């Protein structure tokens, strides 16, 4: 029997305001469609060098081992963990959301003896709690999420970094929902290893995981007594492929995804990091004002609300899935629901990269008003949009 030939790919037009992926610039899409070359072609090797240089600027680091792992942000997480951890190593992991919990799982699979520092979803991890844990455990690595995608919580890092280094440990940070949208100061904050993803504030499709390792982290990798658990993610080998000095073949890199990241980083640096951070903050403030005018509160207390991922409480009596379905089907707007203990309780509204715009904020508030009306939720007509416009005028 033969099956009918599927229709050609023709996805619907969406406004991506969920937890990721975010909207993609036409320039990035054009780069993805450029002519493919070989993974050792001189042109591609030049692109790799330029991508590394731009990643260092966005991470704000001089780290030599800074590159894009062939895989999504989760591959970036696994890369950092499995290269730093050997079986039996002690690791403290901070868990206040789904992705802190995922780091625990990855670390345990790598053979780490994990101690969790836990807080309820939506809260941050206090520095004092980390101090207590490192004093007790004396870990090799401390892992923490900078921008918890599942909850919208923005974690301060500077004091924690000092505590970790005073204990002689390495600091590993998840920057998946912060890189390119919030300040990420790898060198200034003393972060030893960090990972991100292309599909959030960098506004590139999912498929690469930017990572960076400090000299201390590289030294720890070089002193390993056992092989890295993953051959594919072994930085001792991957770094030789990314090194302009050696170029030892390791695997066939996703050529066109690297073209897309190259263009996405160019766009970030053209705008300028400070201007980009200010744009994300401005749109967050306007969205927050609009939602407040509609009686909707944030799930995270100030001043720890992420401007890139806005987690807000679903109004009482409102059907979560019905509203998100109407937003998608009637307005083409995608937002996310809650995860873990926040499932059914919050909406996650992404304002990341190209999606962080005045157009999207105002369109979303108007659309949400219509959706709430179908649920019998009373909102003063136009209040959300008017409040957002007023916030932009300040």
N, C-alpha and C positions, 0 to 999 in steps of 0.2 A: 504493500500500500504506500502511496505517496501522500504527503501532507501538503496542504496549500502553502505557498510561499508567503511568509509574513509580510506585512506592509513595511515600507521603508520607515526608518526612525524619523518621527516628527513630533517631538514632545510639545505639550501645551505650554503657553507662555505663563510663567509664574513670577510673582514678586516674592522673593525669598527672604522672609523676615522671621525665620525660625532659628534654631540653634546651630544651623549649618546643614548644607552648604549655603553660602551667601551669594548674592548676585555677582555675575562675572562681567568684567569690562569687555566690550567688543574687541578691544586691542588684544586682550589675553586670548579670546577665542580665535582671533586671526593667527596669533602665534602658534596656537595648538595645531592649526591647519597648515603650517608651513611645511616645506619639503623635508621629509625625513632623511637624515644622513646616518652614517654608521656611528656606533658608540665610541669608536676610537678615531673618528674623522677629526682632522685638525680643527675644523670649524666647531664641532661639538666640544672639543677639549677647551677651546677658547670660551665657549658659553659656560662651561663648568667653572672656569676660573673667575669669570665675571659674576656668576651667580654666588660663588663663595664670598667674593668681595662685598657684594650688596647685602648678603645675609649678615655679614659681620656688622655692617652699618645699622641694619634694622635691629639686630640683637644688642647693638652697642657693646661690641667686644673686639678684642684683638686676638681671640682664640684661633690658633691655626687649624685645629680640628673643628671646623664649622662647615657643614655640608647638608645636602638634602637626601635623606634616606629614601630609597625606592619603596614606598608604602605610605599609608595614611598616617595621621597623627598617632594612632595606636601603635603603629610600627615604630614611630619615634619614641614612644614610651618604652616599648620593649627593648629597643636599642640601648637606651640609657641604662635601664635596669640590668639587662643581662651582661653588659660589658663591665659594669661596676661591681656586680655581685657575684661571688663564688659560693658554692654550697657551704653552709655553716656560718656565713657572714651575718652579722646582726644589722638589722635595718629598722628604723623608726619611720612609720608612714602615717601621715596626718589624714584622717578620714572625716570629712564633713559633707560628703556628697558621693555620687555614683563613681566619679573618676578617681577619687582617692581610694575608694574600695577596689577599683580595677587595678590600681597600682599595687595594692596588697596582693591580689591574685597573681599578677605577673611576677612579683618578687618571690612569693612562695613557690611558684613553679620553677624559679631559678635556683631554689634551694636556700633562700634567705630565712633566717630566724626573725620573724617580723613581730614588732611591738606596735600596736595601733594607738594613736592619740586621737580620740573621737570626740566630736561635737555634733549636736543635732543638725540636720540639713538646714542650710540657710544662715548658719552662724559661721564665724571665722574661728581659727585656732589661736588661742591666746599664747603669747610668747612664754609665759610662765609654765604652761602645760608642756611645752617642748623642752624647756629647761629641766623640768622634773624628769622627763623621759630620758633625755640624753645623760643626765647625771646617774640615773639608775642603770641604763642599758649599756652605755658607752658604745654606740653603734658605729659602723663603718660609714653608713649613708643615712641621711634623713631626706625623705621625699615629701613634697607638699604641692598642692595645686594653687597656682596664682589666681586663676580665674575659673571658678568651678561652674562648668557649663550646665550642670544639672540643677543648680540652685540659684545662680546669679550672684554669688558671693565673691567679693574682691578681697583677697588675702594680702595684708601688709607683709613684707619680707625682710626689710633691713635689719630689724632687731633680731629676728629669728636667725638670719645669716650669721650675725656675730656670736650668737649662742652656739650654733652648730660648729663654727670654726674654732671657738674656744675649747670645745670638747674634742677637737681633732678629727671631726667627721667631715664628710662631703655633703654638700647641699644639692639635691636634685629637684628641679622645679618643672611643673607642667604649665606651659605657656600657650596652650592650644587656642584659647579664646582671648588671649591678650596681645600676642605678637602682631604688631602693625596697627593696633587700635588703642593700646594703652602703653605707657612707659614700661619698657622691659630693659633694665640696666644690668646686664650680665656682669660686667667688670666692676662697676661702681658698687653693686650690692654683694659681690663676692659669690655669685652663683657658680657652682662647679660643673653642673650639667643641666641642660634644659632642652626641651623638645616642644615642637608646635605642629601645626597642620596647615596645609595650603588653602583649605576651603573655608576658613573663617574670615579674619580681618584682612588677610592678604588677597581675598577675592579671586582665587584661582580654584579650578575644580579639585576635588579630593584626589590624592594619588601620591603625594610626596610628604615627607615628615622632616622639616628642618630641625637639625640638632646642633648643639655646640658643647664642647668639652674644654674645661680649663686645663692649664698645665698640670695642676694637682690631680685632676681626674685622669688625664692621659698617663701620668706616672703610675697611678693605681692600676690602670689597664695593662701597662707594660710589665708590672710586677706580678701579674696573675700567675698562680701555680697550676691552674686548670684551664682547659680550653673554654672559650665562650660557648654557652649553651647553644646558640644559634650560629650556624655557618654563614647564613645569608646576611645576618646583622653584625657580624664580627668586625668591629672597627679596626682591629689590627690589620685586617685585609682590605676592608672597604676604603680606609684612608689612603692606601697606596694607589687605588684607582683615581681618587680625587686629588692626589698630590701632583703638582706640576713637575715635580722632580723625578717621579718614578713611572707613573701611569701603568701600573701592573693590572692587567685585566682581572676583574673579579666576577662581574655579572653584566648582562646587557641592560644598561639603564633605560628607563622609559624616556626616550629621546624627546618626544614632543611634549610630554608633561614638563620636562625641564625647560623647554622653550617657553611654555606658558608661565612657569614660575619666574623665569628671567624677566618677562615683560611685566608681570605683576609687581615684582620688586622695583622695576624702573618706575612704575606708576607711583608706588609708595614714596620713593625718594624724590620724584619730581614734585609731588605735593609738599613734601617736607614732613618729617615726623611730628614736629611740634604742632604744625597746622592740622595734621591728620588727627592727632590726639584731641585737639580743641574741637574739631568737627564732630567727632564721636561724642564728646561731652555735651556740646551744644544741642545735638539732636536728642540725646538722653534727657536733658533737662526739659526740653519742649514736650517730649513724649510723657514724661512724668507729670508735668503740669496739666496736660490734656487728660490723662487718666484720672488724676486727682479730681478734676472738674466733673468727671463721670462717676465719682465715688469708688474708684478702684485703687487699692493700696498695694504697695510693694511687699514682697515676701521676705526681703532682707532689710535690716535696719540700716539707717545712715550711720557712718559715711562709707559703708562697705557694699553699696549697690553698684554692680557692674554697669557701665554705660554701653557696653557691647552686647550684653545679654540681660534683658530686663525681665525678671521673674516677678509676676504680679498675681495677687490673690483673685481667684475666680469668685464673682459675686454670688452670694447665697441664692439658691434656687435656680442657678444658671447651669444648663447642660453643657459641660466642657466640649464633648465631641461634636455636638450639634452646632455650636458656635464656630469651632474650627473648621467644620465641614462647610458651613455657609460662607465663611471667609474665603475658603479655597474655591468652592464651586461657583459662587456668585461674583466674587471680586478678584479671584486669582491670587489671593494673598495666603502664603503659608506661614503659620506660626507653630510653635511646639507646645506639647502638653507637658505635664510634670513627670518626673521619673522617681522611682523609689518611693520613699515616704511622702513625696509631694505629688504623686500621681493623682489626677483628678482634683487637685487643690490649686494648682497654679497654671498660668500660661507663661511660656517662655518666648519673649519677643526679641528677636535679634536685630541689632543695628550695627552690622559689621561690614567694614570695607565699603564697597559700592552701595550696599543696602542702607548705609547710614546717610540718609538724605532728608531734606525738608519735605520733598515730594512724598516719600514713603511715610513719614510721620503723619502728615496731614491726611493722606489717603487712608491710612490704617485707622486713624481715629474716627473718620467719617464712616468707614465701613463697619467698625466695631459698634458704633451707635446704632446702626441699622440692625446688626445681629442681636444686640441686647434687647432691642424693641421686640423682636420675634420671640424672645424669652420672657416677655412681660416685665423686663427690668426698666424702670422709669429713669430716663436721663433727660435733662434739659436740652432741647434741640440745639445742636451746634455748639454746645458748651465746651466739649473737648477740643474741637478745632480752634475755637476762639481763644481758649486758654493757651494752646500751643503757639498760636500766632503772637499772642501777647508776650510769651516767654522769648520768642525770637526777637521781639522788638526791644528787649531790655539790653 
